Amino acid sequence: QVQLVESGGGLVQAGGSTKLSCAASGTILSFYVMGWYRQAPGKERELVATITDDGEIKYASFVQGRFTISGDSAEKTVFLQMNTLKPEDTAVYYCNAKSGAGITIYDYWGRGTQVTVSS
Protein backbone atom coordinates (compact mmCIF):
# COMPACT_ATOMS: atom_id res chain seq x y z
CA GLN A 1 0.00 0.00 0.00
CA VAL A 2 1.38 3.37 -1.04
CA GLN A 3 0.87 6.44 1.12
CA LEU A 4 1.69 10.05 0.43
CA VAL A 5 2.08 12.23 3.50
CA GLU A 6 2.15 16.00 3.21
CA SER A 7 3.53 18.46 5.75
CA GLY A 8 3.92 22.19 5.91
CA GLY A 9 1.40 24.88 5.12
CA GLY A 10 -0.73 26.54 7.77
CA LEU A 11 -1.57 30.22 8.18
CA VAL A 12 0.59 32.69 6.28
CA GLN A 13 0.30 36.41 5.76
CA ALA A 14 -0.07 37.77 2.26
CA GLY A 15 3.36 38.24 0.73
CA GLY A 16 4.81 35.54 2.94
CA SER A 17 6.25 32.14 2.18
CA THR A 18 5.80 28.56 3.15
CA LYS A 19 7.12 25.21 2.01
CA LEU A 20 5.17 22.02 1.50
CA SER A 21 6.75 18.60 1.67
CA CYS A 22 5.49 15.23 0.58
CA ALA A 23 7.01 11.85 1.22
CA ALA A 24 5.88 8.51 -0.14
CA SER A 25 5.99 5.25 1.72
CA GLY A 26 5.01 1.72 0.89
CA THR A 27 5.88 -0.79 -1.75
CA ILE A 28 6.53 1.26 -4.84
CA LEU A 29 9.53 1.12 -7.10
CA SER A 30 9.24 4.56 -8.60
CA PHE A 31 6.94 7.31 -9.74
CA TYR A 32 7.25 8.83 -13.19
CA VAL A 33 5.76 12.10 -12.04
CA MET A 34 5.01 13.78 -8.72
CA GLY A 35 3.29 17.04 -8.14
CA TRP A 36 0.96 19.32 -6.26
CA TYR A 37 -2.67 20.15 -6.81
CA ARG A 38 -4.95 22.43 -4.85
CA GLN A 39 -8.63 22.82 -4.16
CA ALA A 40 -10.19 25.99 -2.86
CA PRO A 41 -13.66 26.01 -1.26
CA GLY A 42 -16.36 25.69 -3.90
CA LYS A 43 -13.85 25.11 -6.68
CA GLU A 44 -12.50 22.11 -8.53
CA ARG A 45 -9.11 20.64 -7.81
CA GLU A 46 -6.47 22.17 -10.05
CA LEU A 47 -2.88 21.46 -10.94
CA VAL A 48 -0.22 23.63 -9.32
CA ALA A 49 3.05 22.06 -10.45
CA THR A 50 4.53 18.73 -11.48
CA ILE A 51 8.00 17.29 -11.81
CA THR A 52 8.89 14.13 -13.72
CA ASP A 53 11.48 11.56 -12.78
CA ASP A 54 13.84 13.06 -15.36
CA GLY A 55 13.38 16.57 -14.02
CA GLU A 56 10.85 18.06 -16.43
CA ILE A 57 8.80 20.70 -14.60
CA LYS A 58 5.45 22.26 -15.36
CA TYR A 59 3.65 25.05 -13.54
CA ALA A 60 0.11 26.36 -13.71
CA SER A 61 -0.16 29.82 -15.21
CA PHE A 62 -1.24 31.36 -11.91
CA VAL A 63 2.10 30.44 -10.31
CA GLN A 64 3.79 33.30 -12.21
CA GLY A 65 7.26 32.51 -10.88
CA ARG A 66 6.20 32.53 -7.23
CA PHE A 67 6.41 28.79 -6.55
CA THR A 68 9.24 26.32 -7.03
CA ILE A 69 8.76 22.57 -7.19
CA SER A 70 11.60 20.20 -6.46
CA GLY A 71 11.91 16.55 -5.72
CA ASP A 72 14.02 13.50 -5.36
CA SER A 73 12.76 10.59 -7.41
CA ALA A 74 15.00 8.13 -5.58
CA GLU A 75 13.74 9.28 -2.20
CA LYS A 76 10.19 9.63 -3.52
CA THR A 77 9.81 13.11 -2.10
CA VAL A 78 8.48 16.30 -3.61
CA PHE A 79 8.50 19.84 -2.28
CA LEU A 80 6.75 23.07 -3.11
CA GLN A 81 8.33 26.34 -2.06
CA MET A 82 5.67 29.03 -2.22
CA ASN A 83 6.66 32.69 -2.09
CA THR A 84 4.76 35.94 -2.44
CA LEU A 85 1.58 34.22 -1.37
CA LYS A 86 -1.78 35.80 -2.13
CA PRO A 87 -5.15 35.32 -0.41
CA GLU A 88 -6.36 33.54 -3.55
CA ASP A 89 -3.73 30.87 -2.93
CA THR A 90 -5.78 29.73 0.05
CA ALA A 91 -6.67 26.10 -0.54
CA VAL A 92 -6.04 22.54 0.49
CA TYR A 93 -2.88 21.41 -1.27
CA TYR A 94 -2.63 17.78 -2.30
CA CYS A 95 0.43 15.77 -3.17
CA ASN A 96 0.04 13.49 -6.18
CA ALA A 97 2.20 10.76 -7.65
CA LYS A 98 1.77 8.53 -10.65
CA SER A 99 3.34 5.20 -11.46
CA GLY A 100 2.89 2.60 -14.15
CA ALA A 101 3.22 2.65 -17.90
CA GLY A 102 1.11 2.53 -21.02
CA ILE A 103 -2.57 2.11 -20.21
CA THR A 104 -1.91 0.98 -16.65
CA ILE A 105 -1.49 4.10 -14.55
CA TYR A 106 -1.68 4.20 -10.78
CA ASP A 107 -2.68 7.53 -9.26
CA TYR A 108 -1.88 8.26 -5.63
CA TRP A 109 -3.04 11.16 -3.49
CA GLY A 110 -2.15 12.50 -0.11
CA ARG A 111 -4.81 13.66 2.33
CA GLY A 112 -3.99 17.29 1.75
CA THR A 113 -2.60 20.13 3.83
CA GLN A 114 -4.34 23.45 4.38
CA VAL A 115 -2.70 26.68 3.32
CA THR A 116 -4.49 29.83 4.43
CA VAL A 117 -3.20 33.20 3.29
CA SER A 118 -4.50 36.15 5.28
CA SER A 119 -4.76 39.60 3.75
N, CA, C and O atoms as CSV, one atom per row, in Angstrom:
chain,resi,resn,atom,element,x,y,z
A,1,GLN,N,N,0.847,-1.192,0.000
A,1,GLN,CA,C,0.000,0.000,0.000
A,1,GLN,C,C,0.886,1.247,0.000
A,1,GLN,O,O,1.808,1.369,0.806
A,2,VAL,N,N,0.595,2.151,-0.901
A,2,VAL,CA,C,1.380,3.372,-1.037
A,2,VAL,C,C,0.666,4.505,-0.326
A,2,VAL,O,O,-0.542,4.684,-0.478
A,3,GLN,N,N,1.417,5.265,0.448
A,3,GLN,CA,C,0.867,6.436,1.123
A,3,GLN,C,C,1.712,7.656,0.802
A,3,GLN,O,O,2.940,7.590,0.743
A,4,LEU,N,N,1.029,8.763,0.599
A,4,LEU,CA,C,1.690,10.054,0.433
A,4,LEU,C,C,1.324,10.908,1.636
A,4,LEU,O,O,0.145,11.075,1.949
A,5,VAL,N,N,2.327,11.444,2.305
A,5,VAL,CA,C,2.084,12.233,3.504
A,5,VAL,C,C,2.639,13.632,3.298
A,5,VAL,O,O,3.836,13.817,3.077
A,6,GLU,N,N,1.746,14.615,3.374
A,6,GLU,CA,C,2.151,16.001,3.214
A,6,GLU,C,C,2.444,16.631,4.575
A,6,GLU,O,O,1.924,16.198,5.603
A,7,SER,N,N,3.276,17.651,4.556
A,7,SER,CA,C,3.527,18.460,5.748
A,7,SER,C,C,3.823,19.879,5.290
A,7,SER,O,O,4.133,20.129,4.125
A,8,GLY,N,N,3.717,20.798,6.239
A,8,GLY,CA,C,3.918,22.195,5.912
A,8,GLY,C,C,2.584,22.884,5.733
A,8,GLY,O,O,1.534,22.300,5.998
A,9,GLY,N,N,2.625,24.110,5.291
A,9,GLY,CA,C,1.403,24.880,5.119
A,9,GLY,C,C,1.039,25.614,6.394
A,9,GLY,O,O,1.912,25.990,7.177
A,10,GLY,N,N,-0.259,25.815,6.600
A,10,GLY,CA,C,-0.728,26.541,7.768
A,10,GLY,C,C,-1.179,27.934,7.396
A,10,GLY,O,O,-1.565,28.192,6.256
A,11,LEU,N,N,-1.128,28.836,8.371
A,11,LEU,CA,C,-1.574,30.218,8.181
A,11,LEU,C,C,-0.377,31.097,7.849
A,11,LEU,O,O,0.622,31.105,8.569
A,12,VAL,N,N,-0.490,31.832,6.756
A,12,VAL,CA,C,0.592,32.685,6.281
A,12,VAL,C,C,0.008,34.043,5.910
A,12,VAL,O,O,-1.109,34.127,5.399
A,13,GLN,N,N,0.752,35.086,6.165
A,13,GLN,CA,C,0.296,36.414,5.756
A,13,GLN,C,C,0.554,36.627,4.272
A,13,GLN,O,O,1.483,36.057,3.701
A,14,ALA,N,N,-0.268,37.440,3.668
A,14,ALA,CA,C,-0.073,37.771,2.256
A,14,ALA,C,C,1.330,38.323,2.058
A,14,ALA,O,O,1.808,39.146,2.839
A,15,GLY,N,N,1.979,37.855,1.002
A,15,GLY,CA,C,3.356,38.239,0.731
A,15,GLY,C,C,4.375,37.333,1.369
A,15,GLY,O,O,5.568,37.434,1.084
A,16,GLY,N,N,3.914,36.442,2.237
A,16,GLY,CA,C,4.813,35.539,2.937
A,16,GLY,C,C,5.113,34.285,2.155
A,16,GLY,O,O,4.736,34.144,0.991
A,17,SER,N,N,5.800,33.375,2.821
A,17,SER,CA,C,6.255,32.143,2.179
A,17,SER,C,C,5.973,30.942,3.061
A,17,SER,O,O,5.846,31.057,4.280
A,18,THR,N,N,5.879,29.809,2.429
A,18,THR,CA,C,5.800,28.556,3.146
A,18,THR,C,C,6.272,27.449,2.218
A,18,THR,O,O,6.306,27.616,0.999
A,19,LYS,N,N,6.634,26.323,2.806
A,19,LYS,CA,C,7.125,25.206,2.009
A,19,LYS,C,C,6.339,23.956,2.358
A,19,LYS,O,O,6.164,23.619,3.529
A,20,LEU,N,N,5.876,23.282,1.335
A,20,LEU,CA,C,5.172,22.020,1.500
A,20,LEU,C,C,6.114,20.866,1.168
A,20,LEU,O,O,6.953,20.952,0.271
A,21,SER,N,N,5.946,19.801,1.914
A,21,SER,CA,C,6.746,18.603,1.671
A,21,SER,C,C,5.819,17.410,1.531
A,21,SER,O,O,4.733,17.369,2.109
A,22,CYS,N,N,6.268,16.451,0.760
A,22,CYS,CA,C,5.489,15.227,0.575
A,22,CYS,C,C,6.459,14.060,0.480
A,22,CYS,O,O,7.433,14.097,-0.272
A,23,ALA,N,N,6.176,13.038,1.249
A,23,ALA,CA,C,7.007,11.845,1.224
A,23,ALA,C,C,6.135,10.621,0.999
A,23,ALA,O,O,5.049,10.499,1.565
A,24,ALA,N,N,6.624,9.729,0.171
A,24,ALA,CA,C,5.885,8.509,-0.140
A,24,ALA,C,C,6.450,7.339,0.646
A,24,ALA,O,O,7.656,7.237,0.870
A,25,SER,N,N,5.561,6.474,1.049
A,25,SER,CA,C,5.986,5.254,1.723
A,25,SER,C,C,5.194,4.089,1.166
A,25,SER,O,O,4.145,4.273,0.548
A,26,GLY,N,N,5.699,2.895,1.389
A,26,GLY,CA,C,5.009,1.720,0.889
A,26,GLY,C,C,5.801,1.028,-0.202
A,26,GLY,O,O,6.923,1.416,-0.527
A,27,THR,N,N,5.207,0.020,-0.746
A,27,THR,CA,C,5.880,-0.790,-1.749
A,27,THR,C,C,5.674,-0.181,-3.127
A,27,THR,O,O,4.683,-0.462,-3.801
A,28,ILE,N,N,6.592,0.633,-3.524
A,28,ILE,CA,C,6.530,1.256,-4.838
A,28,ILE,C,C,7.961,1.424,-5.337
A,28,ILE,O,O,8.834,1.908,-4.616
A,29,LEU,N,N,8.181,1.020,-6.566
A,29,LEU,CA,C,9.527,1.123,-7.100
A,29,LEU,C,C,9.864,2.549,-7.467
A,29,LEU,O,O,10.923,3.060,-7.104
A,30,SER,N,N,8.971,3.186,-8.181
A,30,SER,CA,C,9.243,4.559,-8.598
A,30,SER,C,C,7.969,5.206,-9.104
A,30,SER,O,O,7.000,4.532,-9.454
A,31,PHE,N,N,7.994,6.517,-9.133
A,31,PHE,CA,C,6.936,7.311,-9.743
A,31,PHE,C,C,7.508,7.979,-10.988
A,31,PHE,O,O,8.676,8.370,-10.990
A,32,TYR,N,N,6.727,8.116,-12.029
A,32,TYR,CA,C,7.246,8.833,-13.189
A,32,TYR,C,C,6.935,10.320,-13.124
A,32,TYR,O,O,7.520,11.119,-13.855
A,33,VAL,N,N,6.020,10.680,-12.252
A,33,VAL,CA,C,5.755,12.099,-12.041
A,33,VAL,C,C,5.186,12.285,-10.638
A,33,VAL,O,O,4.410,11.463,-10.151
A,34,MET,N,N,5.585,13.375,-10.004
A,34,MET,CA,C,5.009,13.781,-8.722
A,34,MET,C,C,4.629,15.245,-8.838
A,34,MET,O,O,5.185,15.984,-9.649
A,35,GLY,N,N,3.680,15.649,-8.021
A,35,GLY,CA,C,3.288,17.042,-8.136
A,35,GLY,C,C,2.346,17.477,-7.043
A,35,GLY,O,O,2.064,16.748,-6.092
A,36,TRP,N,N,1.869,18.697,-7.214
A,36,TRP,CA,C,0.965,19.324,-6.260
A,36,TRP,C,C,-0.272,19.838,-6.991
A,36,TRP,O,O,-0.193,20.407,-8.080
A,37,TYR,N,N,-1.394,19.618,-6.360
A,37,TYR,CA,C,-2.672,20.152,-6.809
A,37,TYR,C,C,-3.276,20.907,-5.645
A,37,TYR,O,O,-2.839,20.752,-4.505
A,38,ARG,N,N,-4.283,21.724,-5.926
A,38,ARG,CA,C,-4.945,22.432,-4.847
A,38,ARG,C,C,-6.439,22.526,-5.128
A,38,ARG,O,O,-6.888,22.468,-6.273
A,39,GLN,N,N,-7.187,22.672,-4.046
A,39,GLN,CA,C,-8.629,22.819,-4.165
A,39,GLN,C,C,-9.099,23.861,-3.164
A,39,GLN,O,O,-8.971,23.687,-1.952
A,40,ALA,N,N,-9.639,24.932,-3.689
A,40,ALA,CA,C,-10.189,25.993,-2.860
A,40,ALA,C,C,-11.669,25.697,-2.612
A,40,ALA,O,O,-12.283,24.959,-3.383
A,41,PRO,N,N,-12.246,26.253,-1.557
A,41,PRO,CA,C,-13.660,26.009,-1.261
A,41,PRO,C,C,-14.557,26.368,-2.447
A,41,PRO,O,O,-14.459,27.461,-3.005
A,42,GLY,N,N,-15.419,25.445,-2.816
A,42,GLY,CA,C,-16.355,25.686,-3.896
A,42,GLY,C,C,-15.764,25.591,-5.284
A,42,GLY,O,O,-16.447,25.871,-6.270
A,43,LYS,N,N,-14.496,25.199,-5.378
A,43,LYS,CA,C,-13.845,25.110,-6.675
A,43,LYS,C,C,-13.341,23.692,-6.914
A,43,LYS,O,O,-13.228,22.888,-5.989
A,44,GLU,N,N,-13.042,23.409,-8.178
A,44,GLU,CA,C,-12.500,22.112,-8.530
A,44,GLU,C,C,-11.014,22.046,-8.217
A,44,GLU,O,O,-10.329,23.066,-8.142
A,45,ARG,N,N,-10.537,20.827,-8.038
A,45,ARG,CA,C,-9.114,20.639,-7.810
A,45,ARG,C,C,-8.346,21.021,-9.084
A,45,ARG,O,O,-8.755,20.682,-10.194
A,46,GLU,N,N,-7.247,21.720,-8.904
A,46,GLU,CA,C,-6.470,22.168,-10.054
A,46,GLU,C,C,-4.984,21.887,-9.856
A,46,GLU,O,O,-4.479,21.829,-8.735
A,47,LEU,N,N,-4.311,21.719,-10.977
A,47,LEU,CA,C,-2.877,21.456,-10.942
A,47,LEU,C,C,-2.118,22.720,-10.537
A,47,LEU,O,O,-2.445,23.826,-10.967
A,48,VAL,N,N,-1.097,22.529,-9.697
A,48,VAL,CA,C,-0.219,23.632,-9.324
A,48,VAL,C,C,1.132,23.468,-10.032
A,48,VAL,O,O,1.597,24.373,-10.725
A,49,ALA,N,N,1.748,22.300,-9.844
A,49,ALA,CA,C,3.051,22.060,-10.447
A,49,ALA,C,C,3.340,20.567,-10.446
A,49,ALA,O,O,2.879,19.836,-9.570
A,50,THR,N,N,4.103,20.122,-11.431
A,50,THR,CA,C,4.531,18.728,-11.483
A,50,THR,C,C,5.998,18.655,-11.853
A,50,THR,O,O,6.552,19.563,-12.473
A,51,ILE,N,N,6.616,17.548,-11.455
A,51,ILE,CA,C,8.004,17.286,-11.810
A,51,ILE,C,C,8.122,15.814,-12.168
A,51,ILE,O,O,7.647,14.952,-11.428
A,52,THR,N,N,8.756,15.519,-13.303
A,52,THR,CA,C,8.894,14.132,-13.724
A,52,THR,C,C,10.174,13.531,-13.156
A,52,THR,O,O,11.010,14.229,-12.582
A,53,ASP,N,N,10.305,12.229,-13.329
A,53,ASP,CA,C,11.484,11.561,-12.780
A,53,ASP,C,C,12.763,11.960,-13.508
A,53,ASP,O,O,13.861,11.722,-13.004
A,54,ASP,N,N,12.632,12.567,-14.692
A,54,ASP,CA,C,13.843,13.057,-15.362
A,54,ASP,C,C,13.964,14.579,-15.271
A,54,ASP,O,O,14.726,15.202,-16.011
A,55,GLY,N,N,13.193,15.164,-14.343
A,55,GLY,CA,C,13.380,16.572,-14.016
A,55,GLY,C,C,12.570,17.578,-14.808
A,55,GLY,O,O,12.753,18.783,-14.635
A,56,GLU,N,N,11.676,17.116,-15.676
A,56,GLU,CA,C,10.849,18.060,-16.426
A,56,GLU,C,C,9.805,18.668,-15.491
A,56,GLU,O,O,9.126,17.949,-14.758
A,57,ILE,N,N,9.682,19.984,-15.521
A,57,ILE,CA,C,8.798,20.702,-14.595
A,57,ILE,C,C,7.740,21.470,-15.364
A,57,ILE,O,O,8.006,22.050,-16.417
A,58,LYS,N,N,6.544,21.462,-14.818
A,58,LYS,CA,C,5.449,22.256,-15.360
A,58,LYS,C,C,4.784,23.008,-14.216
A,58,LYS,O,O,4.659,22.495,-13.104
A,59,TYR,N,N,4.358,24.233,-14.508
A,59,TYR,CA,C,3.647,25.053,-13.539
A,59,TYR,C,C,2.331,25.535,-14.144
A,59,TYR,O,O,2.216,25.735,-15.354
A,60,ALA,N,N,1.348,25.714,-13.273
A,60,ALA,CA,C,0.114,26.358,-13.705
A,60,ALA,C,C,0.404,27.828,-13.977
A,60,ALA,O,O,1.349,28.398,-13.433
A,61,SER,N,N,-0.417,28.429,-14.820
A,61,SER,CA,C,-0.158,29.815,-15.207
A,61,SER,C,C,-0.252,30.768,-14.016
A,61,SER,O,O,0.414,31.803,-13.997
A,62,PHE,N,N,-1.066,30.429,-13.036
A,62,PHE,CA,C,-1.240,31.358,-11.911
A,62,PHE,C,C,-0.009,31.391,-10.992
A,62,PHE,O,O,0.094,32.268,-10.134
A,63,VAL,N,N,0.914,30.452,-11.161
A,63,VAL,CA,C,2.105,30.440,-10.315
A,63,VAL,C,C,2.953,31.683,-10.578
A,63,VAL,O,O,3.446,32.304,-9.636
A,64,GLN,N,N,3.124,32.045,-11.824
A,64,GLN,CA,C,3.791,33.295,-12.214
A,64,GLN,C,C,5.136,33.487,-11.517
A,64,GLN,O,O,5.453,34.586,-11.062
A,65,GLY,N,N,5.920,32.419,-11.435
A,65,GLY,CA,C,7.257,32.512,-10.882
A,65,GLY,C,C,7.325,32.568,-9.372
A,65,GLY,O,O,8.410,32.752,-8.821
A,66,ARG,N,N,6.216,32.418,-8.688
A,66,ARG,CA,C,6.199,32.534,-7.228
A,66,ARG,C,C,6.509,31.213,-6.523
A,66,ARG,O,O,7.001,31.214,-5.395
A,67,PHE,N,N,6.227,30.100,-7.174
A,67,PHE,CA,C,6.408,28.792,-6.551
A,67,PHE,C,C,7.537,28.036,-7.240
A,67,PHE,O,O,7.809,28.237,-8.424
A,68,THR,N,N,8.189,27.164,-6.476
A,68,THR,CA,C,9.240,26.319,-7.029
A,68,THR,C,C,9.017,24.887,-6.565
A,68,THR,O,O,8.955,24.610,-5.368
A,69,ILE,N,N,8.900,23.992,-7.522
A,69,ILE,CA,C,8.756,22.574,-7.188
A,69,ILE,C,C,10.120,21.904,-7.308
A,69,ILE,O,O,10.914,22.222,-8.194
A,70,SER,N,N,10.369,20.979,-6.402
A,70,SER,CA,C,11.599,20.200,-6.461
A,70,SER,C,C,11.289,18.818,-5.926
A,70,SER,O,O,10.263,18.602,-5.280
A,71,GLY,N,N,12.176,17.894,-6.197
A,71,GLY,CA,C,11.914,16.551,-5.724
A,71,GLY,C,C,13.109,15.649,-5.880
A,71,GLY,O,O,14.100,15.987,-6.528
A,72,ASP,N,N,12.991,14.514,-5.280
A,72,ASP,CA,C,14.022,13.497,-5.364
A,72,ASP,C,C,13.327,12.187,-5.718
A,72,ASP,O,O,12.673,11.569,-4.878
A,73,SER,N,N,13.477,11.779,-6.957
A,73,SER,CA,C,12.762,10.585,-7.411
A,73,SER,C,C,13.223,9.341,-6.669
A,73,SER,O,O,12.431,8.430,-6.427
A,74,ALA,N,N,14.495,9.297,-6.308
A,74,ALA,CA,C,15.003,8.128,-5.584
A,74,ALA,C,C,14.435,8.071,-4.172
A,74,ALA,O,O,14.128,6.993,-3.664
A,75,GLU,N,N,14.299,9.217,-3.548
A,75,GLU,CA,C,13.743,9.278,-2.200
A,75,GLU,C,C,12.220,9.335,-2.203
A,75,GLU,O,O,11.583,9.197,-1.158
A,76,LYS,N,N,11.642,9.541,-3.384
A,76,LYS,CA,C,10.187,9.631,-3.524
A,76,LYS,C,C,9.632,10.766,-2.669
A,76,LYS,O,O,8.669,10.596,-1.921
A,77,THR,N,N,10.258,11.911,-2.800
A,77,THR,CA,C,9.812,13.106,-2.103
A,77,THR,C,C,9.604,14.229,-3.115
A,77,THR,O,O,10.241,14.271,-4.167
A,78,VAL,N,N,8.705,15.127,-2.768
A,78,VAL,CA,C,8.478,16.297,-3.607
A,78,VAL,C,C,8.176,17.473,-2.693
A,78,VAL,O,O,7.533,17.318,-1.655
A,79,PHE,N,N,8.645,18.644,-3.086
A,79,PHE,CA,C,8.498,19.843,-2.277
A,79,PHE,C,C,7.909,20.963,-3.126
A,79,PHE,O,O,8.030,20.978,-4.351
A,80,LEU,N,N,7.273,21.889,-2.439
A,80,LEU,CA,C,6.753,23.070,-3.115
A,80,LEU,C,C,7.072,24.287,-2.260
A,80,LEU,O,O,6.472,24.487,-1.204
A,81,GLN,N,N,8.011,25.090,-2.715
A,81,GLN,CA,C,8.332,26.341,-2.055
A,81,GLN,C,C,7.410,27.407,-2.629
A,81,GLN,O,O,7.414,27.657,-3.834
A,82,MET,N,N,6.634,28.025,-1.777
A,82,MET,CA,C,5.665,29.030,-2.223
A,82,MET,C,C,6.043,30.385,-1.637
A,82,MET,O,O,6.093,30.548,-0.418
A,83,ASN,N,N,6.303,31.340,-2.492
A,83,ASN,CA,C,6.659,32.695,-2.090
A,83,ASN,C,C,5.613,33.684,-2.586
A,83,ASN,O,O,4.785,33.367,-3.439
A,84,THR,N,N,5.670,34.859,-2.043
A,84,THR,CA,C,4.755,35.942,-2.440
A,84,THR,C,C,3.311,35.431,-2.491
A,84,THR,O,O,2.606,35.601,-3.486
A,85,LEU,N,N,2.907,34.818,-1.419
A,85,LEU,CA,C,1.576,34.219,-1.375
A,85,LEU,C,C,0.487,35.274,-1.380
A,85,LEU,O,O,0.647,36.364,-0.830
A,86,LYS,N,N,-0.623,34.925,-2.013
A,86,LYS,CA,C,-1.780,35.801,-2.129
A,86,LYS,C,C,-2.972,35.148,-1.452
A,86,LYS,O,O,-3.002,33.924,-1.327
A,87,PRO,N,N,-3.952,35.920,-1.012
A,87,PRO,CA,C,-5.149,35.317,-0.408
A,87,PRO,C,C,-5.809,34.290,-1.329
A,87,PRO,O,O,-6.374,33.309,-0.845
A,88,GLU,N,N,-5.749,34.493,-2.619
A,88,GLU,CA,C,-6.362,33.542,-3.553
A,88,GLU,C,C,-5.602,32.227,-3.648
A,88,GLU,O,O,-6.067,31.292,-4.300
A,89,ASP,N,N,-4.437,32.139,-3.006
A,89,ASP,CA,C,-3.729,30.865,-2.927
A,89,ASP,C,C,-4.264,29.987,-1.809
A,89,ASP,O,O,-3.845,28.839,-1.663
A,90,THR,N,N,-5.178,30.516,-1.027
A,90,THR,CA,C,-5.777,29.735,0.054
A,90,THR,C,C,-6.492,28.517,-0.511
A,90,THR,O,O,-7.373,28.639,-1.362
A,91,ALA,N,N,-6.106,27.348,-0.032
A,91,ALA,CA,C,-6.669,26.097,-0.538
A,91,ALA,C,C,-6.092,24.935,0.244
A,91,ALA,O,O,-5.151,25.092,1.022
A,92,VAL,N,N,-6.667,23.775,0.027
A,92,VAL,CA,C,-6.045,22.538,0.490
A,92,VAL,C,C,-5.116,22.071,-0.628
A,92,VAL,O,O,-5.538,21.940,-1.777
A,93,TYR,N,N,-3.887,21.828,-0.297
A,93,TYR,CA,C,-2.879,21.411,-1.266
A,93,TYR,C,C,-2.648,19.904,-1.131
A,93,TYR,O,O,-2.395,19.386,-0.043
A,94,TYR,N,N,-2.741,19.227,-2.265
A,94,TYR,CA,C,-2.632,17.775,-2.299
A,94,TYR,C,C,-1.382,17.352,-3.060
A,94,TYR,O,O,-1.066,17.879,-4.127
A,95,CYS,N,N,-0.694,16.399,-2.483
A,95,CYS,CA,C,0.426,15.768,-3.165
A,95,CYS,C,C,-0.120,14.651,-4.063
A,95,CYS,O,O,-1.047,13.934,-3.686
A,96,ASN,N,N,0.461,14.521,-5.237
A,96,ASN,CA,C,0.042,13.490,-6.183
A,96,ASN,C,C,1.264,12.794,-6.760
A,96,ASN,O,O,2.306,13.414,-6.977
A,97,ALA,N,N,1.123,11.510,-7.002
A,97,ALA,CA,C,2.195,10.757,-7.647
A,97,ALA,C,C,1.587,9.715,-8.568
A,97,ALA,O,O,0.537,9.141,-8.281
A,98,LYS,N,N,2.259,9.486,-9.664
A,98,LYS,CA,C,1.767,8.529,-10.645
A,98,LYS,C,C,2.857,7.501,-10.954
A,98,LYS,O,O,4.034,7.835,-11.089
A,99,SER,N,N,2.430,6.254,-11.061
A,99,SER,CA,C,3.343,5.203,-11.463
A,99,SER,C,C,2.671,4.358,-12.525
A,99,SER,O,O,1.481,4.512,-12.801
A,100,GLY,N,N,3.448,3.460,-13.121
A,100,GLY,CA,C,2.895,2.604,-14.147
A,100,GLY,C,C,3.414,2.979,-15.511
A,100,GLY,O,O,4.341,3.779,-15.639
A,101,ALA,N,N,2.809,2.396,-16.534
A,101,ALA,CA,C,3.217,2.654,-17.902
A,101,ALA,C,C,2.097,2.256,-18.843
A,101,ALA,O,O,1.248,1.428,-18.513
A,102,GLY,N,N,2.112,2.855,-20.010
A,102,GLY,CA,C,1.110,2.532,-21.021
A,102,GLY,C,C,-0.292,2.849,-20.545
A,102,GLY,O,O,-0.566,3.973,-20.122
A,103,ILE,N,N,-1.190,1.866,-20.609
A,103,ILE,CA,C,-2.573,2.106,-20.211
A,103,ILE,C,C,-2.802,1.809,-18.738
A,103,ILE,O,O,-3.895,2.026,-18.214
A,104,THR,N,N,-1.764,1.312,-18.072
A,104,THR,CA,C,-1.911,0.983,-16.650
A,104,THR,C,C,-1.223,2.055,-15.829
A,104,THR,O,O,-0.005,2.027,-15.652
A,105,ILE,N,N,-1.997,2.988,-15.335
A,105,ILE,CA,C,-1.486,4.104,-14.546
A,105,ILE,C,C,-2.088,4.026,-13.149
A,105,ILE,O,O,-3.295,3.849,-12.982
A,106,TYR,N,N,-1.234,4.161,-12.169
A,106,TYR,CA,C,-1.683,4.203,-10.782
A,106,TYR,C,C,-1.533,5.640,-10.273
A,106,TYR,O,O,-0.478,6.258,-10.410
A,107,ASP,N,N,-2.594,6.141,-9.697
A,107,ASP,CA,C,-2.681,7.530,-9.258
A,107,ASP,C,C,-2.806,7.547,-7.748
A,107,ASP,O,O,-3.737,6.963,-7.193
A,108,TYR,N,N,-1.882,8.206,-7.085
A,108,TYR,CA,C,-1.883,8.255,-5.628
A,108,TYR,C,C,-2.049,9.691,-5.158
A,108,TYR,O,O,-1.540,10.633,-5.765
A,109,TRP,N,N,-2.782,9.828,-4.052
A,109,TRP,CA,C,-3.045,11.157,-3.489
A,109,TRP,C,C,-2.760,11.161,-1.998
A,109,TRP,O,O,-3.002,10.180,-1.295
A,110,GLY,N,N,-2.242,12.283,-1.537
A,110,GLY,CA,C,-2.152,12.503,-0.107
A,110,GLY,C,C,-3.483,13.015,0.410
A,110,GLY,O,O,-4.415,13.242,-0.362
A,111,ARG,N,N,-3.566,13.197,1.722
A,111,ARG,CA,C,-4.811,13.661,2.325
A,111,ARG,C,C,-4.975,15.168,2.222
A,111,ARG,O,O,-6.071,15.691,2.423
A,112,GLY,N,N,-3.909,15.857,1.915
A,112,GLY,CA,C,-3.992,17.293,1.754
A,112,GLY,C,C,-3.509,18.048,2.982
A,112,GLY,O,O,-3.583,17.555,4.108
A,113,THR,N,N,-3.015,19.254,2.740
A,113,THR,CA,C,-2.598,20.134,3.828
A,113,THR,C,C,-3.138,21.534,3.536
A,113,THR,O,O,-3.045,22.027,2.412
A,114,GLN,N,N,-3.692,22.153,4.549
A,114,GLN,CA,C,-4.341,23.447,4.379
A,114,GLN,C,C,-3.305,24.571,4.340
A,114,GLN,O,O,-2.396,24.628,5.168
A,115,VAL,N,N,-3.460,25.444,3.380
A,115,VAL,CA,C,-2.700,26.680,3.320
A,115,VAL,C,C,-3.699,27.822,3.331
A,115,VAL,O,O,-4.553,27.915,2.449
A,116,THR,N,N,-3.596,28.684,4.317
A,116,THR,CA,C,-4.490,29.830,4.426
A,116,THR,C,C,-3.647,31.086,4.395
A,116,THR,O,O,-2.746,31.267,5.214
A,117,VAL,N,N,-3.950,31.951,3.444
A,117,VAL,CA,C,-3.200,33.195,3.288
A,117,VAL,C,C,-4.101,34.349,3.718
A,117,VAL,O,O,-5.144,34.597,3.113
A,118,SER,N,N,-3.692,35.038,4.754
A,118,SER,CA,C,-4.496,36.146,5.281
A,118,SER,C,C,-4.062,37.456,4.635
A,118,SER,O,O,-2.884,37.674,4.353
A,119,SER,N,N,-5.046,38.317,4.411
A,119,SER,CA,C,-4.762,39.604,3.754
A,119,SER,C,C,-4.399,40.667,4.773
A,119,SER,O,O,-4.130,41.810,4.403
